[in-house]
Amino acid sequence: MANTNSAKKATRKIAARTEVNKARRSRMRSFIRKVEEAIASGDKSAAEAALKAAQPELQRAATKGVLHRNTASRKVSRLANRVNSIGA
């Protein structure tokens, strides 16, 4: 258990930051799921629109430290490849 005032404050800050990061991660996953559902349905225009909405969300997660930037780029790239392969 934290004893010093600074350690207690650090614990509070970590808890608050964890909540924010959980919300960001959940939001990001929701956007990814929408893209994957559109891909599964075979609707290319819906998949492209969902990807266009998901891309900034992934980059924002990377900027805020929820994801590593290379991970975000890889996810965007793989989703884009899957969207482009619809109907091909």
N, C-alpha and C positions, 0 to 999 in steps of 0.2 A: 504494500500500500504506500502511496506517495506521502511523504512526511513534510517536505518543505512547501512553502507557498508556491514557488515557481514550478515544482513538480505537479502540484495539484492543478495549477493553471494549464500546464502542458497537457495533462490528461483531459481536461475539458476541451481544449483546442483540438486535440486528436479526435475526440468523440464527435465534435461538430464537423470537422473536415471529413470524417468517415461517412457521415450522413450525406453530405453534399456529393461525395464521390460515388456513393451507392446510387443516388438519384441519377447522376450523369451516366453511370454504367448501364442502369436500367433503361434509360431513355435511348441510349445508343443501341442497345440490344433490340429494343422495340422497332427502331428504324431498320435495322438489319433484317429482322423477321419479316417486315412488310415487303422488303425487296425479295426475300427468299420465297414468300408466298406468291408474289406476282410472277416470279420465275417458274414456280411449280404449276401455276395456272396456265402458263404459256402465253400470257398477254404481254407482248414486248413493249407496247407504249406505257402500260402501267408500271412495268418493271423499270423502264428508263426514268419515269417520273419519280418512282420510289428511290431509285439510286441517286438521282439528282438531289433529293431531300436528305438522304442518308450521308452523302459524302461530307457536307460541312459539319454534320453532327460527329462523325468519326474524327475529322481533323480537329474539332473543338476539344474532344476528349483527349486527343494527343497533346494539344496545347496546354490543357489544364493538368496534365500529368496522370490521367486515368489510364491511358495507354501509352506505350512507347510509340514514337512517330513512325518508325518502320513497320510496326504492327498495324497501325491505322492505314498506312499506304498499301500494305499487302492485302488487307481486307478489302479496301476499295478496288484494288486491281483485280482481285479474284472475283468480286461481285460483278465488276464491269465486264470481265471475260465471259461470265455466265450469262449476263444480260445480252451481250453481243452474239452469243451462240444460239439464242432463241430463233427458231425458224430457219437456221442455216443447215 
